[in-house]
Amino acid sequence: MVPAELADELFDKLTVYYADDDNVTVIVDRRRGERRGRGARNGGDPSREHVRTVRDRRRRSGGDRLPFPRIDGSV
């Protein structure tokens, strides 16, 4: 991936350099900015901050657990 600022200088050179390698495709990064925080999850309203909710979905234990046996065999 070539940054947009260097595309004029590097794109053609890198395309020629990697022409024989089928595993490489030279592309220009055209992103303008960071996507996080632009309102994608807050309904498009930049004034409304998204608060992430973390949930623990593991089952809670219903009571006392049995102790693990000691290595020497005693409880």
Backbone atoms as SQL, in Angstrom:
CREATE TABLE atoms (id INTEGER PRIMARY KEY, chain TEXT, resi INTEGER, resn TEXT, atom TEXT, x REAL, y REAL, z REAL);
INSERT INTO atoms VALUES
  (1, 'A', 1, 'MET', 'N', 0.841, -1.154, 0.000),
  (2, 'A', 1, 'MET', 'CA', 0.000, 0.000, 0.000),
  (3, 'A', 1, 'MET', 'C', 0.899, 1.233, 0.000),
  (4, 'A', 2, 'VAL', 'N', 0.658, 2.073, -0.963),
  (5, 'A', 2, 'VAL', 'CA', 1.443, 3.291, -1.120),
  (6, 'A', 2, 'VAL', 'C', 0.626, 4.460, -0.568),
  (7, 'A', 3, 'PRO', 'N', 1.196, 5.272, 0.328),
  (8, 'A', 3, 'PRO', 'CA', 0.464, 6.451, 0.803),
  (9, 'A', 3, 'PRO', 'C', 0.165, 7.398, -0.361),
  (10, 'A', 4, 'ALA', 'N', -0.979, 8.068, -0.308),
  (11, 'A', 4, 'ALA', 'CA', -1.403, 8.954, -1.394),
  (12, 'A', 4, 'ALA', 'C', -0.369, 10.039, -1.674),
  (13, 'A', 5, 'GLU', 'N', 0.316, 10.516, -0.623),
  (14, 'A', 5, 'GLU', 'CA', 1.305, 11.581, -0.810),
  (15, 'A', 5, 'GLU', 'C', 2.507, 11.121, -1.644),
  (16, 'A', 6, 'LEU', 'N', 2.800, 9.828, -1.636),
  (17, 'A', 6, 'LEU', 'CA', 3.961, 9.293, -2.359),
  (18, 'A', 6, 'LEU', 'C', 3.573, 8.528, -3.620),
  (19, 'A', 7, 'ALA', 'N', 2.301, 8.525, -3.962),
  (20, 'A', 7, 'ALA', 'CA', 1.830, 7.731, -5.098),
  (21, 'A', 7, 'ALA', 'C', 2.494, 8.140, -6.411),
  (22, 'A', 8, 'ASP', 'N', 2.637, 9.436, -6.661),
  (23, 'A', 8, 'ASP', 'CA', 3.244, 9.894, -7.917),
  (24, 'A', 8, 'ASP', 'C', 4.684, 9.399, -8.046),
  (25, 'A', 9, 'GLU', 'N', 5.370, 9.331, -6.937),
  (26, 'A', 9, 'GLU', 'CA', 6.783, 8.951, -6.948),
  (27, 'A', 9, 'GLU', 'C', 7.003, 7.438, -6.920),
  (28, 'A', 10, 'LEU', 'N', 6.168, 6.696, -6.185),
  (29, 'A', 10, 'LEU', 'CA', 6.458, 5.282, -5.936),
  (30, 'A', 10, 'LEU', 'C', 5.583, 4.276, -6.668),
  (31, 'A', 11, 'PHE', 'N', 4.356, 4.634, -7.029),
  (32, 'A', 11, 'PHE', 'CA', 3.432, 3.643, -7.563),
  (33, 'A', 11, 'PHE', 'C', 3.986, 2.915, -8.790),
  (34, 'A', 12, 'ASP', 'N', 4.445, 3.645, -9.788),
  (35, 'A', 12, 'ASP', 'CA', 4.961, 3.012, -11.015),
  (36, 'A', 12, 'ASP', 'C', 6.202, 2.167, -10.734),
  (37, 'A', 13, 'LYS', 'N', 7.094, 2.667, -9.887),
  (38, 'A', 13, 'LYS', 'CA', 8.312, 1.918, -9.563),
  (39, 'A', 13, 'LYS', 'C', 7.992, 0.605, -8.854),
  (40, 'A', 14, 'LEU', 'N', 7.076, 0.659, -7.895),
  (41, 'A', 14, 'LEU', 'CA', 6.724, -0.559, -7.164),
  (42, 'A', 14, 'LEU', 'C', 5.945, -1.544, -8.035),
  (43, 'A', 15, 'THR', 'N', 5.118, -1.028, -8.936),
  (44, 'A', 15, 'THR', 'CA', 4.369, -1.901, -9.843),
  (45, 'A', 15, 'THR', 'C', 5.327, -2.674, -10.748),
  (46, 'A', 16, 'VAL', 'N', 6.341, -2.012, -11.271),
  (47, 'A', 16, 'VAL', 'CA', 7.338, -2.683, -12.112),
  (48, 'A', 16, 'VAL', 'C', 8.150, -3.673, -11.275),
  (49, 'A', 17, 'TYR', 'N', 8.545, -3.277, -10.071),
  (50, 'A', 17, 'TYR', 'CA', 9.377, -4.126, -9.212),
  (51, 'A', 17, 'TYR', 'C', 8.658, -5.426, -8.849),
  (52, 'A', 18, 'TYR', 'N', 7.354, -5.350, -8.581),
  (53, 'A', 18, 'TYR', 'CA', 6.591, -6.528, -8.169),
  (54, 'A', 18, 'TYR', 'C', 5.783, -7.145, -9.311),
  (55, 'A', 19, 'ALA', 'N', 6.066, -6.813, -10.543),
  (56, 'A', 19, 'ALA', 'CA', 5.293, -7.310, -11.682),
  (57, 'A', 19, 'ALA', 'C', 5.317, -8.833, -11.800),
  (58, 'A', 20, 'ASP', 'N', 6.407, -9.471, -11.430),
  (59, 'A', 20, 'ASP', 'CA', 6.518, -10.926, -11.564),
  (60, 'A', 20, 'ASP', 'C', 6.000, -11.679, -10.345),
  (61, 'A', 21, 'ASP', 'N', 5.624, -10.994, -9.293),
  (62, 'A', 21, 'ASP', 'CA', 5.146, -11.642, -8.073),
  (63, 'A', 21, 'ASP', 'C', 3.619, -11.592, -8.034),
  (64, 'A', 22, 'ASP', 'N', 2.978, -12.751, -8.234),
  (65, 'A', 22, 'ASP', 'CA', 1.518, -12.812, -8.255),
  (66, 'A', 22, 'ASP', 'C', 0.896, -12.592, -6.878),
  (67, 'A', 23, 'ASN', 'N', 1.703, -12.677, -5.824),
  (68, 'A', 23, 'ASN', 'CA', 1.192, -12.508, -4.468),
  (69, 'A', 23, 'ASN', 'C', 1.156, -11.042, -4.032),
  (70, 'A', 24, 'VAL', 'N', 1.636, -10.128, -4.877),
  (71, 'A', 24, 'VAL', 'CA', 1.710, -8.719, -4.505),
  (72, 'A', 24, 'VAL', 'C', 0.901, -7.882, -5.491),
  (73, 'A', 25, 'THR', 'N', 0.050, -7.022, -4.935),
  (74, 'A', 25, 'THR', 'CA', -0.679, -6.036, -5.718),
  (75, 'A', 25, 'THR', 'C', -0.387, -4.673, -5.099),
  (76, 'A', 26, 'VAL', 'N', 0.105, -3.765, -5.884),
  (77, 'A', 26, 'VAL', 'CA', 0.423, -2.433, -5.396),
  (78, 'A', 26, 'VAL', 'C', -0.835, -1.582, -5.493),
  (79, 'A', 27, 'ILE', 'N', -1.216, -0.965, -4.386),
  (80, 'A', 27, 'ILE', 'CA', -2.406, -0.123, -4.358),
  (81, 'A', 27, 'ILE', 'C', -2.071, 1.211, -3.685),
  (82, 'A', 28, 'VAL', 'N', -2.887, 2.212, -3.964),
  (83, 'A', 28, 'VAL', 'CA', -2.713, 3.535, -3.367),
  (84, 'A', 28, 'VAL', 'C', -3.752, 3.693, -2.259),
  (85, 'A', 29, 'ASP', 'N', -3.281, 4.128, -1.105),
  (86, 'A', 29, 'ASP', 'CA', -4.161, 4.373, 0.029),
  (87, 'A', 29, 'ASP', 'C', -4.905, 5.676, -0.200),
  (88, 'A', 30, 'ARG', 'N', -6.216, 5.603, -0.385),
  (89, 'A', 30, 'ARG', 'CA', -7.015, 6.793, -0.681),
  (90, 'A', 30, 'ARG', 'C', -7.858, 7.251, 0.509),
  (91, 'A', 31, 'ARG', 'N', -7.652, 6.640, 1.667),
  (92, 'A', 31, 'ARG', 'CA', -8.417, 7.059, 2.844),
  (93, 'A', 31, 'ARG', 'C', -8.052, 8.492, 3.214),
  (94, 'A', 32, 'ARG', 'N', -9.022, 9.230, 3.652),
  (95, 'A', 32, 'ARG', 'CA', -8.812, 10.641, 3.991),
  (96, 'A', 32, 'ARG', 'C', -8.601, 10.867, 5.485),
  (97, 'A', 33, 'GLY', 'N', -9.069, 9.950, 6.292),
  (98, 'A', 33, 'GLY', 'CA', -8.931, 10.134, 7.738),
  (99, 'A', 33, 'GLY', 'C', -9.347, 8.894, 8.486),
  (100, 'A', 34, 'GLU', 'N', -9.335, 9.012, 9.771),
  (101, 'A', 34, 'GLU', 'CA', -9.688, 7.905, 10.650),
  (102, 'A', 34, 'GLU', 'C', -11.207, 7.733, 10.641),
  (103, 'A', 35, 'ARG', 'N', -11.675, 6.495, 10.485),
  (104, 'A', 35, 'ARG', 'CA', -13.111, 6.242, 10.460),
  (105, 'A', 35, 'ARG', 'C', -13.709, 6.162, 11.854),
  (106, 'A', 36, 'ARG', 'N', -12.912, 5.835, 12.828),
  (107, 'A', 36, 'ARG', 'CA', -13.426, 5.725, 14.194),
  (108, 'A', 36, 'ARG', 'C', -13.841, 7.098, 14.696),
  (109, 'A', 37, 'GLY', 'N', -14.969, 7.129, 15.365),
  (110, 'A', 37, 'GLY', 'CA', -15.404, 8.362, 15.978),
  (111, 'A', 37, 'GLY', 'C', -16.115, 9.336, 15.056),
  (112, 'A', 38, 'ARG', 'N', -16.405, 8.930, 13.822),
  (113, 'A', 38, 'ARG', 'CA', -17.094, 9.834, 12.894),
  (114, 'A', 38, 'ARG', 'C', -18.602, 9.667, 12.929),
  (115, 'A', 39, 'GLY', 'N', -19.102, 8.904, 13.882),
  (116, 'A', 39, 'GLY', 'CA', -20.545, 8.768, 13.996),
  (117, 'A', 39, 'GLY', 'C', -21.117, 7.536, 13.341),
  (118, 'A', 40, 'ALA', 'N', -20.293, 6.568, 12.993),
  (119, 'A', 40, 'ALA', 'CA', -20.811, 5.368, 12.343),
  (120, 'A', 40, 'ALA', 'C', -21.735, 4.593, 13.284),
  (121, 'A', 41, 'ARG', 'N', -21.440, 4.577, 14.567),
  (122, 'A', 41, 'ARG', 'CA', -22.252, 3.810, 15.507),
  (123, 'A', 41, 'ARG', 'C', -23.170, 4.686, 16.352),
  (124, 'A', 42, 'ASN', 'N', -23.105, 5.959, 16.208),
  (125, 'A', 42, 'ASN', 'CA', -23.951, 6.814, 17.035),
  (126, 'A', 42, 'ASN', 'C', -25.052, 7.476, 16.214),
  (127, 'A', 43, 'GLY', 'N', -25.475, 6.821, 15.160),
  (128, 'A', 43, 'GLY', 'CA', -26.579, 7.327, 14.359),
  (129, 'A', 43, 'GLY', 'C', -26.238, 8.524, 13.509),
  (130, 'A', 44, 'GLY', 'N', -24.951, 8.774, 13.273),
  (131, 'A', 44, 'GLY', 'CA', -24.540, 9.883, 12.447),
  (132, 'A', 44, 'GLY', 'C', -24.452, 11.206, 13.178),
  (133, 'A', 45, 'ASP', 'N', -24.773, 11.188, 14.462),
  (134, 'A', 45, 'ASP', 'CA', -24.738, 12.419, 15.248),
  (135, 'A', 45, 'ASP', 'C', -23.395, 12.535, 15.954),
  (136, 'A', 46, 'PRO', 'N', -22.487, 13.401, 15.483),
  (137, 'A', 46, 'PRO', 'CA', -21.160, 13.494, 16.095),
  (138, 'A', 46, 'PRO', 'C', -21.193, 14.035, 17.520),
  (139, 'A', 47, 'SER', 'N', -22.302, 14.686, 17.920),
  (140, 'A', 47, 'SER', 'CA', -22.375, 15.205, 19.283),
  (141, 'A', 47, 'SER', 'C', -22.724, 14.116, 20.288),
  (142, 'A', 48, 'ARG', 'N', -23.268, 13.007, 19.804),
  (143, 'A', 48, 'ARG', 'CA', -23.646, 11.896, 20.684),
  (144, 'A', 48, 'ARG', 'C', -22.524, 10.875, 20.716),
  (145, 'A', 49, 'GLU', 'N', -21.849, 10.794, 21.828),
  (146, 'A', 49, 'GLU', 'CA', -20.706, 9.888, 21.950),
  (147, 'A', 49, 'GLU', 'C', -21.180, 8.461, 22.190),
  (148, 'A', 50, 'HIS', 'N', -20.570, 7.513, 21.500),
  (149, 'A', 50, 'HIS', 'CA', -20.907, 6.102, 21.673),
  (150, 'A', 50, 'HIS', 'C', -20.178, 5.554, 22.887),
  (151, 'A', 51, 'VAL', 'N', -20.920, 4.910, 23.763),
  (152, 'A', 51, 'VAL', 'CA', -20.328, 4.267, 24.940),
  (153, 'A', 51, 'VAL', 'C', -20.439, 2.774, 24.747),
  (154, 'A', 52, 'ARG', 'N', -19.312, 2.105, 24.775),
  (155, 'A', 52, 'ARG', 'CA', -19.285, 0.667, 24.539),
  (156, 'A', 52, 'ARG', 'C', -19.716, -0.078, 25.789),
  (157, 'A', 53, 'THR', 'N', -20.597, -1.059, 25.608),
  (158, 'A', 53, 'THR', 'CA', -21.055, -1.888, 26.706),
  (159, 'A', 53, 'THR', 'C', -20.366, -3.231, 26.603),
  (160, 'A', 54, 'VAL', 'N', -19.712, -3.625, 27.690),
  (161, 'A', 54, 'VAL', 'CA', -19.029, -4.911, 27.719),
  (162, 'A', 54, 'VAL', 'C', -19.881, -5.868, 28.531),
  (163, 'A', 55, 'ARG', 'N', -20.182, -7.011, 27.946),
  (164, 'A', 55, 'ARG', 'CA', -21.015, -8.001, 28.625),
  (165, 'A', 55, 'ARG', 'C', -20.240, -9.285, 28.789),
  (166, 'A', 56, 'ASP', 'N', -20.417, -9.892, 29.946),
  (167, 'A', 56, 'ASP', 'CA', -19.804, -11.182, 30.220),
  (168, 'A', 56, 'ASP', 'C', -20.887, -12.244, 30.067),
  (169, 'A', 57, 'ARG', 'N', -20.812, -13.030, 29.015),
  (170, 'A', 57, 'ARG', 'CA', -21.858, -14.002, 28.726),
  (171, 'A', 57, 'ARG', 'C', -21.591, -15.378, 29.321),
  (172, 'A', 58, 'ARG', 'N', -20.504, -15.495, 30.059),
  (173, 'A', 58, 'ARG', 'CA', -20.228, -16.789, 30.677),
  (174, 'A', 58, 'ARG', 'C', -21.250, -17.072, 31.768),
  (175, 'A', 59, 'ARG', 'N', -21.575, -18.327, 31.923),
  (176, 'A', 59, 'ARG', 'CA', -22.571, -18.727, 32.908),
  (177, 'A', 59, 'ARG', 'C', -22.031, -18.531, 34.313),
  (178, 'A', 60, 'ARG', 'N', -22.840, -17.947, 35.155),
  (179, 'A', 60, 'ARG', 'CA', -22.446, -17.731, 36.537),
  (180, 'A', 60, 'ARG', 'C', -22.562, -19.037, 37.307),
  (181, 'A', 61, 'SER', 'N', -21.711, -19.215, 38.285),
  (182, 'A', 61, 'SER', 'CA', -21.758, -20.430, 39.084),
  (183, 'A', 61, 'SER', 'C', -22.942, -20.341, 40.039),
  (184, 'A', 62, 'GLY', 'N', -23.621, -21.473, 40.238),
  (185, 'A', 62, 'GLY', 'CA', -24.825, -21.498, 41.054),
  (186, 'A', 62, 'GLY', 'C', -24.557, -21.662, 42.535),
  (187, 'A', 63, 'GLY', 'N', -23.382, -21.967, 42.919),
  (188, 'A', 63, 'GLY', 'CA', -23.132, -22.172, 44.344),
  (189, 'A', 63, 'GLY', 'C', -21.671, -22.445, 44.603),
  (190, 'A', 64, 'ASP', 'N', -21.427, -23.114, 45.725),
  (191, 'A', 64, 'ASP', 'CA', -20.047, -23.429, 46.098),
  (192, 'A', 64, 'ASP', 'C', -19.455, -24.441, 45.135),
  (193, 'A', 65, 'ARG', 'N', -18.211, -24.270, 44.871),
  (194, 'A', 65, 'ARG', 'CA', -17.502, -25.217, 44.007),
  (195, 'A', 65, 'ARG', 'C', -16.705, -26.177, 44.871),
  (196, 'A', 66, 'LEU', 'N', -16.518, -27.361, 44.353),
  (197, 'A', 66, 'LEU', 'CA', -15.690, -28.324, 45.061),
  (198, 'A', 66, 'LEU', 'C', -14.237, -27.898, 44.965),
  (199, 'A', 67, 'PRO', 'N', -13.490, -28.040, 46.051),
  (200, 'A', 67, 'PRO', 'CA', -12.078, -27.657, 45.995),
  (201, 'A', 67, 'PRO', 'C', -11.280, -28.623, 45.131),
  (202, 'A', 68, 'PHE', 'N', -10.246, -28.108, 44.502),
  (203, 'A', 68, 'PHE', 'CA', -9.362, -28.968, 43.731),
  (204, 'A', 68, 'PHE', 'C', -8.559, -29.834, 44.689),
  (205, 'A', 69, 'PRO', 'N', -8.361, -31.116, 44.355),
  (206, 'A', 69, 'PRO', 'CA', -7.554, -31.952, 45.244),
  (207, 'A', 69, 'PRO', 'C', -6.091, -31.513, 45.198),
  (208, 'A', 70, 'ARG', 'N', -5.425, -31.659, 46.306),
  (209, 'A', 70, 'ARG', 'CA', -4.005, -31.326, 46.351),
  (210, 'A', 70, 'ARG', 'C', -3.215, -32.410, 45.654),
  (211, 'A', 71, 'ILE', 'N', -2.040, -32.066, 45.238),
  (212, 'A', 71, 'ILE', 'CA', -1.178, -33.001, 44.516),
  (213, 'A', 71, 'ILE', 'C', -0.797, -34.184, 45.396),
  (214, 'A', 72, 'ASP', 'N', -0.643, -33.960, 46.708),
  (215, 'A', 72, 'ASP', 'CA', -0.223, -35.045, 47.592),
  (216, 'A', 72, 'ASP', 'C', -1.380, -35.966, 47.953),
  (217, 'A', 73, 'GLY', 'N', -2.607, -35.676, 47.484),
  (218, 'A', 73, 'GLY', 'CA', -3.746, -36.564, 47.699),
  (219, 'A', 73, 'GLY', 'C', -4.663, -36.122, 48.821),
  (220, 'A', 74, 'SER', 'N', -4.228, -35.193, 49.667),
  (221, 'A', 74, 'SER', 'CA', -5.084, -34.740, 50.755),
  (222, 'A', 74, 'SER', 'C', -6.042, -33.671, 50.229),
  (223, 'A', 75, 'VAL', 'N', -7.149, -33.460, 50.996),
  (224, 'A', 75, 'VAL', 'CA', -8.157, -32.478, 50.566),
  (225, 'A', 75, 'VAL', 'C', -8.001, -31.199, 51.295);
